[in-house]
Amino acid sequence: MAVSYNKLWKLLIDKEMKKVDLRDQAGLTTNVLAKLGKNEHVSTQSLEKICRILECEVGDILEFIPNEK
């Protein structure tokens, strides 16, 4: 199953935040931000930090996409 963070990027636009702002406020590394940009898996700890800053739930920032068979 693949993961997509498109919801995160849309939420940042709605909140008029830049990726750098999120990184700084949530205390994320540039590596985590790069993984998010590539729709790669990140730790639940990183997701929790993002949700705390954006005041949202995990389902508001990511979605799972079933693999095609």
N, CA, C and O atoms as a Maestro MAE file, in Angstrom:
{
 s_m_m2io_version
 :::
 2.0.0
}

f_m_ct {
 s_m_title
 :::
 protein
 m_atom[276] {
  # First column is atom index #
  i_m_mmod_type
  r_m_x_coord
  r_m_y_coord
  r_m_z_coord
  i_m_residue_number
  s_m_chain_name
  s_m_pdb_residue_name
  s_m_pdb_atom_name
  i_m_atomic_number
  :::
  1 25 0.845 -1.170 0.000 1 A "MET " " N  " 7
  2 3 0.000 0.000 0.000 1 A "MET " " CA " 6
  3 2 0.896 1.242 0.000 1 A "MET " " C  " 6
  4 15 1.840 1.335 0.784 1 A "MET " " O  " 8
  5 25 0.598 2.164 -0.862 2 A "ALA " " N  " 7
  6 3 1.375 3.401 -0.969 2 A "ALA " " CA " 6
  7 2 0.745 4.486 -0.104 2 A "ALA " " C  " 6
  8 15 -0.427 4.411 0.263 2 A "ALA " " O  " 8
  9 25 1.536 5.474 0.204 3 A "VAL " " N  " 7
  10 3 1.049 6.598 1.005 3 A "VAL " " CA " 6
  11 2 1.174 7.879 0.179 3 A "VAL " " C  " 6
  12 15 2.112 8.039 -0.602 3 A "VAL " " O  " 8
  13 25 0.219 8.784 0.364 4 A "SER " " N  " 7
  14 3 0.242 10.071 -0.335 4 A "SER " " CA " 6
  15 2 0.053 11.182 0.684 4 A "SER " " C  " 6
  16 15 -0.831 11.111 1.539 4 A "SER " " O  " 8
  17 25 0.881 12.197 0.589 5 A "TYR " " N  " 7
  18 3 0.804 13.349 1.490 5 A "TYR " " CA " 6
  19 2 0.212 14.577 0.801 5 A "TYR " " C  " 6
  20 15 0.431 15.703 1.250 5 A "TYR " " O  " 8
  21 25 -0.531 14.372 -0.279 6 A "ASN " " N  " 7
  22 3 -1.140 15.496 -0.991 6 A "ASN " " CA " 6
  23 2 -2.043 16.321 -0.077 6 A "ASN " " C  " 6
  24 15 -2.122 17.543 -0.210 6 A "ASN " " O  " 8
  25 25 -2.719 15.653 0.844 7 A "LYS " " N  " 7
  26 3 -3.586 16.374 1.790 7 A "LYS " " CA " 6
  27 2 -2.771 17.336 2.653 7 A "LYS " " C  " 6
  28 15 -3.240 18.422 2.992 7 A "LYS " " O  " 8
  29 25 -1.553 16.934 3.006 8 A "LEU " " N  " 7
  30 3 -0.676 17.792 3.803 8 A "LEU " " CA " 6
  31 2 -0.343 19.065 3.043 8 A "LEU " " C  " 6
  32 15 -0.422 20.162 3.596 8 A "LEU " " O  " 8
  33 25 0.030 18.920 1.779 9 A "TRP " " N  " 7
  34 3 0.429 20.091 0.988 9 A "TRP " " CA " 6
  35 2 -0.761 21.035 0.782 9 A "TRP " " C  " 6
  36 15 -0.594 22.254 0.796 9 A "TRP " " O  " 8
  37 25 -1.950 20.479 0.591 10 A "LYS " " N  " 7
  38 3 -3.146 21.311 0.451 10 A "LYS " " CA " 6
  39 2 -3.458 22.038 1.746 10 A "LYS " " C  " 6
  40 15 -3.860 23.201 1.737 10 A "LYS " " O  " 8
  41 25 -3.268 21.335 2.869 11 A "LEU " " N  " 7
  42 3 -3.520 21.957 4.171 11 A "LEU " " CA " 6
  43 2 -2.540 23.095 4.433 11 A "LEU " " C  " 6
  44 15 -2.921 24.129 4.982 11 A "LEU " " O  " 8
  45 25 -1.290 22.910 4.045 12 A "LEU " " N  " 7
  46 3 -0.299 23.985 4.207 12 A "LEU " " CA " 6
  47 2 -0.704 25.214 3.393 12 A "LEU " " C  " 6
  48 15 -0.568 26.344 3.861 12 A "LEU " " O  " 8
  49 25 -1.198 24.994 2.184 13 A "ILE " " N  " 7
  50 3 -1.653 26.116 1.355 13 A "ILE " " CA " 6
  51 2 -2.818 26.825 2.024 13 A "ILE " " C  " 6
  52 15 -2.863 28.054 2.071 13 A "ILE " " O  " 8
  53 25 -3.764 26.045 2.541 14 A "ASP " " N  " 7
  54 3 -4.927 26.633 3.216 14 A "ASP " " CA " 6
  55 2 -4.518 27.457 4.432 14 A "ASP " " C  " 6
  56 15 -5.133 28.481 4.727 14 A "ASP " " O  " 8
  57 25 -3.482 27.011 5.135 15 A "LYS " " N  " 7
  58 3 -3.018 27.711 6.335 15 A "LYS " " CA " 6
  59 2 -1.943 28.747 6.016 15 A "LYS " " C  " 6
  60 15 -1.376 29.368 6.915 15 A "LYS " " O  " 8
  61 25 -1.672 28.922 4.723 16 A "GLU " " N  " 7
  62 3 -0.665 29.873 4.251 16 A "GLU " " CA " 6
  63 2 0.687 29.651 4.919 16 A "GLU " " C  " 6
  64 15 1.346 30.589 5.369 16 A "GLU " " O  " 8
  65 25 1.075 28.387 4.969 17 A "MET " " N  " 7
  66 3 2.371 28.003 5.539 17 A "MET " " CA " 6
  67 2 3.264 27.451 4.439 17 A "MET " " C  " 6
  68 15 2.788 26.867 3.465 17 A "MET " " O  " 8
  69 25 4.547 27.641 4.608 18 A "LYS " " N  " 7
  70 3 5.521 27.061 3.699 18 A "LYS " " CA " 6
  71 2 6.100 25.808 4.343 18 A "LYS " " C  " 6
  72 15 5.998 25.618 5.555 18 A "LYS " " O  " 8
  73 25 6.703 24.961 3.528 19 A "LYS " " N  " 7
  74 3 7.319 23.743 4.042 19 A "LYS " " CA " 6
  75 2 8.387 24.065 5.084 19 A "LYS " " C  " 6
  76 15 8.532 23.356 6.079 19 A "LYS " " O  " 8
  77 25 9.118 25.123 4.846 20 A "VAL " " N  " 7
  78 3 10.174 25.531 5.784 20 A "VAL " " CA " 6
  79 2 9.567 25.920 7.128 20 A "VAL " " C  " 6
  80 15 10.131 25.604 8.176 20 A "VAL " " O  " 8
  81 25 8.427 26.602 7.108 21 A "ASP " " N  " 7
  82 3 7.755 26.973 8.349 21 A "ASP " " CA " 6
  83 2 7.346 25.731 9.129 21 A "ASP " " C  " 6
  84 15 7.536 25.660 10.343 21 A "ASP " " O  " 8
  85 25 6.785 24.757 8.426 22 A "LEU " " N  " 7
  86 3 6.386 23.513 9.066 22 A "LEU " " CA " 6
  87 2 7.598 22.809 9.658 22 A "LEU " " C  " 6
  88 15 7.564 22.343 10.797 22 A "LEU " " O  " 8
  89 25 8.653 22.737 8.884 23 A "ARG " " N  " 7
  90 3 9.878 22.088 9.357 23 A "ARG " " CA " 6
  91 2 10.388 22.731 10.646 23 A "ARG " " C  " 6
  92 15 10.714 22.034 11.607 23 A "ARG " " O  " 8
  93 25 10.455 24.052 10.660 24 A "ASP " " N  " 7
  94 3 10.971 24.758 11.824 24 A "ASP " " CA " 6
  95 2 10.055 24.625 13.037 24 A "ASP " " C  " 6
  96 15 10.527 24.366 14.143 24 A "ASP " " O  " 8
  97 25 8.754 24.800 12.839 25 A "GLN " " N  " 7
  98 3 7.812 24.764 13.949 25 A "GLN " " CA " 6
  99 2 7.644 23.360 14.527 25 A "GLN " " C  " 6
  100 15 7.474 23.201 15.736 25 A "GLN " " O  " 8
  101 25 7.691 22.353 13.674 26 A "ALA " " N  " 7
  102 3 7.499 20.975 14.129 26 A "ALA " " CA " 6
  103 2 8.810 20.315 14.545 26 A "ALA " " C  " 6
  104 15 8.807 19.230 15.127 26 A "ALA " " O  " 8
  105 25 9.918 20.965 14.250 27 A "GLY " " N  " 7
  106 3 11.216 20.390 14.599 27 A "GLY " " CA " 6
  107 2 11.562 19.181 13.748 27 A "GLY " " C  " 6
  108 15 12.151 18.215 14.233 27 A "GLY " " O  " 8
  109 25 11.193 19.243 12.475 28 A "LEU " " N  " 7
  110 3 11.476 18.145 11.547 28 A "LEU " " CA " 6
  111 2 12.842 18.345 10.899 28 A "LEU " " C  " 6
  112 15 13.339 19.468 10.803 28 A "LEU " " O  " 8
  113 25 13.428 17.261 10.463 29 A "THR " " N  " 7
  114 3 14.687 17.371 9.734 29 A "THR " " CA " 6
  115 2 14.393 17.579 8.248 29 A "THR " " C  " 6
  116 15 13.279 17.331 7.786 29 A "THR " " O  " 8
  117 25 15.378 18.026 7.526 30 A "THR " " N  " 7
  118 3 15.205 18.187 6.082 30 A "THR " " CA " 6
  119 2 14.995 16.821 5.431 30 A "THR " " C  " 6
  120 15 14.327 16.718 4.403 30 A "THR " " O  " 8
  121 25 15.563 15.778 6.028 31 A "ASN " " N  " 7
  122 3 15.390 14.421 5.515 31 A "ASN " " CA " 6
  123 2 13.922 13.996 5.580 31 A "ASN " " C  " 6
  124 15 13.402 13.412 4.628 31 A "ASN " " O  " 8
  125 25 13.256 14.285 6.695 32 A "VAL " " N  " 7
  126 3 11.834 13.941 6.839 32 A "VAL " " CA " 6
  127 2 11.016 14.711 5.813 32 A "VAL " " C  " 6
  128 15 10.120 14.151 5.181 32 A "VAL " " O  " 8
  129 25 11.319 15.978 5.650 33 A "LEU " " N  " 7
  130 3 10.590 16.797 4.680 33 A "LEU " " CA " 6
  131 2 10.784 16.254 3.259 33 A "LEU " " C  " 6
  132 15 9.851 16.251 2.457 33 A "LEU " " O  " 8
  133 25 11.990 15.800 2.961 34 A "ALA " " N  " 7
  134 3 12.266 15.227 1.642 34 A "ALA " " CA " 6
  135 2 11.475 13.936 1.446 34 A "ALA " " C  " 6
  136 15 10.940 13.698 0.363 34 A "ALA " " O  " 8
  137 25 11.395 13.104 2.477 35 A "LYS " " N  " 7
  138 3 10.620 11.857 2.383 35 A "LYS " " CA " 6
  139 2 9.147 12.158 2.168 35 A "LYS " " C  " 6
  140 15 8.483 11.480 1.385 35 A "LYS " " O  " 8
  141 25 8.632 13.164 2.854 36 A "LEU " " N  " 7
  142 3 7.233 13.553 2.660 36 A "LEU " " CA " 6
  143 2 7.000 13.984 1.220 36 A "LEU " " C  " 6
  144 15 5.982 13.637 0.620 36 A "LEU " " O  " 8
  145 25 7.933 14.733 0.669 37 A "GLY " " N  " 7
  146 3 7.815 15.200 -0.705 37 A "GLY " " CA " 6
  147 2 7.837 14.081 -1.727 37 A "GLY " " C  " 6
  148 15 7.304 14.224 -2.827 37 A "GLY " " O  " 8
  149 25 8.463 12.949 -1.356 38 A "LYS " " N  " 7
  150 3 8.556 11.797 -2.259 38 A "LYS " " CA " 6
  151 2 7.493 10.744 -1.932 38 A "LYS " " C  " 6
  152 15 7.516 9.644 -2.484 38 A "LYS " " O  " 8
  153 25 6.564 11.083 -1.034 39 A "ASN " " N  " 7
  154 3 5.519 10.146 -0.593 39 A "ASN " " CA " 6
  155 2 6.111 8.856 -0.037 39 A "ASN " " C  " 6
  156 15 5.607 7.763 -0.295 39 A "ASN " " O  " 8
  157 25 7.192 9.005 0.732 40 A "GLU " " N  " 7
  158 3 7.805 7.858 1.389 40 A "GLU " " CA " 6
  159 2 7.310 7.779 2.826 40 A "GLU " " C  " 6
  160 15 6.765 8.747 3.356 40 A "GLU " " O  " 8
  161 25 7.500 6.636 3.446 41 A "HIS " " N  " 7
  162 3 7.053 6.447 4.818 41 A "HIS " " CA " 6
  163 2 7.933 7.237 5.782 41 A "HIS " " C  " 6
  164 15 9.153 7.287 5.627 41 A "HIS " " O  " 8
  165 25 7.303 7.849 6.775 42 A "VAL " " N  " 7
  166 3 8.016 8.547 7.844 42 A "VAL " " CA " 6
  167 2 7.507 8.002 9.174 42 A "VAL " " C  " 6
  168 15 6.494 7.304 9.214 42 A "VAL " " O  " 8
  169 25 8.195 8.314 10.246 43 A "SER " " N  " 7
  170 3 7.825 7.777 11.553 43 A "SER " " CA " 6
  171 2 6.522 8.395 12.054 43 A "SER " " C  " 6
  172 15 6.144 9.504 11.677 43 A "SER " " O  " 8
  173 25 5.860 7.643 12.907 44 A "THR " " N  " 7
  174 3 4.630 8.171 13.514 44 A "THR " " CA " 6
  175 2 4.951 9.360 14.406 44 A "THR " " C  " 6
  176 15 4.103 10.231 14.602 44 A "THR " " O  " 8
  177 25 6.150 9.409 14.945 45 A "GLN " " N  " 7
  178 3 6.567 10.547 15.757 45 A "GLN " " CA " 6
  179 2 6.587 11.825 14.907 45 A "GLN " " C  " 6
  180 15 6.156 12.882 15.368 45 A "GLN " " O  " 8
  181 25 7.077 11.731 13.695 46 A "SER " " N  " 7
  182 3 7.097 12.886 12.792 46 A "SER " " CA " 6
  183 2 5.680 13.307 12.425 46 A "SER " " C  " 6
  184 15 5.366 14.497 12.381 46 A "SER " " O  " 8
  185 25 4.825 12.317 12.161 47 A "LEU " " N  " 7
  186 3 3.429 12.622 11.833 47 A "LEU " " CA " 6
  187 2 2.729 13.295 13.007 47 A "LEU " " C  " 6
  188 15 1.930 14.213 12.819 47 A "LEU " " O  " 8
  189 25 3.033 12.836 14.220 48 A "GLU " " N  " 7
  190 3 2.447 13.445 15.418 48 A "GLU " " CA " 6
  191 2 2.876 14.909 15.550 48 A "GLU " " C  " 6
  192 15 2.055 15.769 15.867 48 A "GLU " " O  " 8
  193 25 4.141 15.188 15.310 49 A "LYS " " N  " 7
  194 3 4.642 16.570 15.391 49 A "LYS " " CA " 6
  195 2 3.906 17.467 14.398 49 A "LYS " " C  " 6
  196 15 3.522 18.589 14.727 49 A "LYS " " O  " 8
  197 25 3.716 16.961 13.181 50 A "ILE " " N  " 7
  198 3 3.019 17.727 12.145 50 A "ILE " " CA " 6
  199 2 1.583 17.999 12.564 50 A "ILE " " C  " 6
  200 15 1.095 19.123 12.446 50 A "ILE " " O  " 8
  201 25 0.912 16.968 13.053 51 A "CYS " " N  " 7
  202 3 -0.489 17.123 13.458 51 A "CYS " " CA " 6
  203 2 -0.646 18.102 14.622 51 A "CYS " " C  " 6
  204 15 -1.625 18.847 14.677 51 A "CYS " " O  " 8
  205 25 0.295 18.105 15.534 52 A "ARG " " N  " 7
  206 3 0.226 19.049 16.660 52 A "ARG " " CA " 6
  207 2 0.344 20.491 16.164 52 A "ARG " " C  " 6
  208 15 -0.396 21.368 16.610 52 A "ARG " " O  " 8
  209 25 1.263 20.727 15.253 53 A "ILE " " N  " 7
  210 3 1.465 22.083 14.737 53 A "ILE " " CA " 6
  211 2 0.269 22.536 13.909 53 A "ILE " " C  " 6
  212 15 -0.163 23.683 14.013 53 A "ILE " " O  " 8
  213 25 -0.264 21.639 13.089 54 A "LEU " " N  " 7
  214 3 -1.369 22.000 12.195 54 A "LEU " " CA " 6
  215 2 -2.740 21.828 12.860 54 A "LEU " " C  " 6
  216 15 -3.771 22.164 12.279 54 A "LEU " " O  " 8
  217 25 -2.731 21.298 14.092 55 A "GLU " " N  " 7
  218 3 -3.969 21.066 14.842 55 A "GLU " " CA " 6
  219 2 -4.951 20.243 14.012 55 A "GLU " " C  " 6
  220 15 -6.072 20.671 13.734 55 A "GLU " " O  " 8
  221 25 -4.500 19.056 13.628 56 A "CYS " " N  " 7
  222 3 -5.315 18.184 12.780 56 A "CYS " " CA " 6
  223 2 -5.090 16.732 13.163 56 A "CYS " " C  " 6
  224 15 -4.295 16.427 14.052 56 A "CYS " " O  " 8
  225 25 -5.790 15.851 12.491 57 A "GLU " " N  " 7
  226 3 -5.644 14.411 12.670 57 A "GLU " " CA " 6
  227 2 -4.781 13.852 11.542 57 A "GLU " " C  " 6
  228 15 -4.597 14.500 10.511 57 A "GLU " " O  " 8
  229 25 -4.259 12.655 11.743 58 A "VAL " " N  " 7
  230 3 -3.395 12.029 10.740 58 A "VAL " " CA " 6
  231 2 -4.117 11.892 9.399 58 A "VAL " " C  " 6
  232 15 -3.512 12.089 8.345 58 A "VAL " " O  " 8
  233 25 -5.395 11.558 9.437 59 A "GLY " " N  " 7
  234 3 -6.161 11.405 8.205 59 A "GLY " " CA " 6
  235 2 -6.316 12.698 7.430 59 A "GLY " " C  " 6
  236 15 -6.687 12.679 6.256 59 A "GLY " " O  " 8
  237 25 -6.032 13.834 8.083 60 A "ASP " " N  " 7
  238 3 -6.107 15.128 7.409 60 A "ASP " " CA " 6
  239 2 -4.856 15.441 6.598 60 A "ASP " " C  " 6
  240 15 -4.858 16.362 5.781 60 A "ASP " " O  " 8
  241 25 -3.769 14.665 6.826 61 A "ILE " " N  " 7
  242 3 -2.515 14.967 6.139 61 A "ILE " " CA " 6
  243 2 -2.022 13.844 5.234 61 A "ILE " " C  " 6
  244 15 -1.116 14.055 4.428 61 A "ILE " " O  " 8
  245 25 -2.604 12.655 5.357 62 A "LEU " " N  " 7
  246 3 -2.142 11.569 4.495 62 A "LEU " " CA " 6
  247 2 -3.296 10.657 4.144 62 A "LEU " " C  " 6
  248 15 -4.338 10.641 4.799 62 A "LEU " " O  " 8
  249 25 -3.072 9.897 3.083 63 A "GLU " " N  " 7
  250 3 -4.022 8.856 2.714 63 A "GLU " " CA " 6
  251 2 -3.255 7.682 2.143 63 A "GLU " " C  " 6
  252 15 -2.199 7.842 1.530 63 A "GLU " " O  " 8
  253 25 -3.805 6.507 2.357 64 A "PHE " " N  " 7
  254 3 -3.209 5.290 1.817 64 A "PHE " " CA " 6
  255 2 -3.867 4.969 0.489 64 A "PHE " " C  " 6
  256 15 -5.087 5.042 0.343 64 A "PHE " " O  " 8
  257 25 -3.041 4.616 -0.464 65 A "ILE " " N  " 7
  258 3 -3.512 4.272 -1.805 65 A "ILE " " CA " 6
  259 2 -3.220 2.805 -2.051 65 A "ILE " " C  " 6
  260 15 -2.062 2.391 -1.993 65 A "ILE " " O  " 8
  261 25 -4.244 2.010 -2.324 66 A "PRO " " N  " 7
  262 3 -4.012 0.572 -2.556 66 A "PRO " " CA " 6
  263 2 -3.130 0.345 -3.779 66 A "PRO " " C  " 6
  264 15 -3.224 1.055 -4.779 66 A "PRO " " O  " 8
  265 25 -2.279 -0.655 -3.669 67 A "ASN " " N  " 7
  266 3 -1.443 -1.031 -4.811 67 A "ASN " " CA " 6
  267 2 -2.309 -1.679 -5.878 67 A "ASN " " C  " 6
  268 15 -3.232 -2.434 -5.575 67 A "ASN " " O  " 8
  269 25 -2.001 -1.378 -7.109 68 A "GLU " " N  " 7
  270 3 -2.714 -2.012 -8.209 68 A "GLU " " CA " 6
  271 2 -2.188 -3.422 -8.396 68 A "GLU " " C  " 6
  272 15 -0.988 -3.666 -8.274 68 A "GLU " " O  " 8
  273 25 -3.090 -4.355 -8.693 69 A "LYS " " N  " 7
  274 3 -2.670 -5.754 -8.873 69 A "LYS " " CA " 6
  275 2 -2.630 -6.102 -10.340 69 A "LYS " " C  " 6
  276 15 -2.300 -7.233 -10.698 69 A "LYS " " O  " 8
  :::
 }
 m_bond[275] {
  # First column is bond index #
  i_m_from
  i_m_to
  i_m_order
  :::
  1 1 2 1
  2 2 3 1
  3 3 4 2
  4 3 5 1
  5 5 6 1
  6 6 7 1
  7 7 8 2
  8 7 9 1
  9 9 10 1
  10 10 11 1
  11 11 12 2
  12 11 13 1
  13 13 14 1
  14 14 15 1
  15 15 16 2
  16 15 17 1
  17 17 18 1
  18 18 19 1
  19 19 20 2
  20 19 21 1
  21 21 22 1
  22 22 23 1
  23 23 24 2
  24 23 25 1
  25 25 26 1
  26 26 27 1
  27 27 28 2
  28 27 29 1
  29 29 30 1
  30 30 31 1
  31 31 32 2
  32 31 33 1
  33 33 34 1
  34 34 35 1
  35 35 36 2
  36 35 37 1
  37 37 38 1
  38 38 39 1
  39 39 40 2
  40 39 41 1
  41 41 42 1
  42 42 43 1
  43 43 44 2
  44 43 45 1
  45 45 46 1
  46 46 47 1
  47 47 48 2
  48 47 49 1
  49 49 50 1
  50 50 51 1
  51 51 52 2
  52 51 53 1
  53 53 54 1
  54 54 55 1
  55 55 56 2
  56 55 57 1
  57 57 58 1
  58 58 59 1
  59 59 60 2
  60 59 61 1
  61 61 62 1
  62 62 63 1
  63 63 64 2
  64 63 65 1
  65 65 66 1
  66 66 67 1
  67 67 68 2
  68 67 69 1
  69 69 70 1
  70 70 71 1
  71 71 72 2
  72 71 73 1
  73 73 74 1
  74 74 75 1
  75 75 76 2
  76 75 77 1
  77 77 78 1
  78 78 79 1
  79 79 80 2
  80 79 81 1
  81 81 82 1
  82 82 83 1
  83 83 84 2
  84 83 85 1
  85 85 86 1
  86 86 87 1
  87 87 88 2
  88 87 89 1
  89 89 90 1
  90 90 91 1
  91 91 92 2
  92 91 93 1
  93 93 94 1
  94 94 95 1
  95 95 96 2
  96 95 97 1
  97 97 98 1
  98 98 99 1
  99 99 100 2
  100 99 101 1
  101 101 102 1
  102 102 103 1
  103 103 104 2
  104 103 105 1
  105 105 106 1
  106 106 107 1
  107 107 108 2
  108 107 109 1
  109 109 110 1
  110 110 111 1
  111 111 112 2
  112 111 113 1
  113 113 114 1
  114 114 115 1
  115 115 116 2
  116 115 117 1
  117 117 118 1
  118 118 119 1
  119 119 120 2
  120 119 121 1
  121 121 122 1
  122 122 123 1
  123 123 124 2
  124 123 125 1
  125 125 126 1
  126 126 127 1
  127 127 128 2
  128 127 129 1
  129 129 130 1
  130 130 131 1
  131 131 132 2
  132 131 133 1
  133 133 134 1
  134 134 135 1
  135 135 136 2
  136 135 137 1
  137 137 138 1
  138 138 139 1
  139 139 140 2
  140 139 141 1
  141 141 142 1
  142 142 143 1
  143 143 144 2
  144 143 145 1
  145 145 146 1
  146 146 147 1
  147 147 148 2
  148 147 149 1
  149 149 150 1
  150 150 151 1
  151 151 152 2
  152 151 153 1
  153 153 154 1
  154 154 155 1
  155 155 156 2
  156 155 157 1
  157 157 158 1
  158 158 159 1
  159 159 160 2
  160 159 161 1
  161 161 162 1
  162 162 163 1
  163 163 164 2
  164 163 165 1
  165 165 166 1
  166 166 167 1
  167 167 168 2
  168 167 169 1
  169 169 170 1
  170 170 171 1
  171 171 172 2
  172 171 173 1
  173 173 174 1
  174 174 175 1
  175 175 176 2
  176 175 177 1
  177 177 178 1
  178 178 179 1
  179 179 180 2
  180 179 181 1
  181 181 182 1
  182 182 183 1
  183 183 184 2
  184 183 185 1
  185 185 186 1
  186 186 187 1
  187 187 188 2
  188 187 189 1
  189 189 190 1
  190 190 191 1
  191 191 192 2
  192 191 193 1
  193 193 194 1
  194 194 195 1
  195 195 196 2
  196 195 197 1
  197 197 198 1
  198 198 199 1
  199 199 200 2
  200 199 201 1
  201 201 202 1
  202 202 203 1
  203 203 204 2
  204 203 205 1
  205 205 206 1
  206 206 207 1
  207 207 208 2
  208 207 209 1
  209 209 210 1
  210 210 211 1
  211 211 212 2
  212 211 213 1
  213 213 214 1
  214 214 215 1
  215 215 216 2
  216 215 217 1
  217 217 218 1
  218 218 219 1
  219 219 220 2
  220 219 221 1
  221 221 222 1
  222 222 223 1
  223 223 224 2
  224 223 225 1
  225 225 226 1
  226 226 227 1
  227 227 228 2
  228 227 229 1
  229 229 230 1
  230 230 231 1
  231 231 232 2
  232 231 233 1
  233 233 234 1
  234 234 235 1
  235 235 236 2
  236 235 237 1
  237 237 238 1
  238 238 239 1
  239 239 240 2
  240 239 241 1
  241 241 242 1
  242 242 243 1
  243 243 244 2
  244 243 245 1
  245 245 246 1
  246 246 247 1
  247 247 248 2
  248 247 249 1
  249 249 250 1
  250 250 251 1
  251 251 252 2
  252 251 253 1
  253 253 254 1
  254 254 255 1
  255 255 256 2
  256 255 257 1
  257 257 258 1
  258 258 259 1
  259 259 260 2
  260 259 261 1
  261 261 262 1
  262 262 263 1
  263 263 264 2
  264 263 265 1
  265 265 266 1
  266 266 267 1
  267 267 268 2
  268 267 269 1
  269 269 270 1
  270 270 271 1
  271 271 272 2
  272 271 273 1
  273 273 274 1
  274 274 275 1
  275 275 276 2
  :::
 }
}
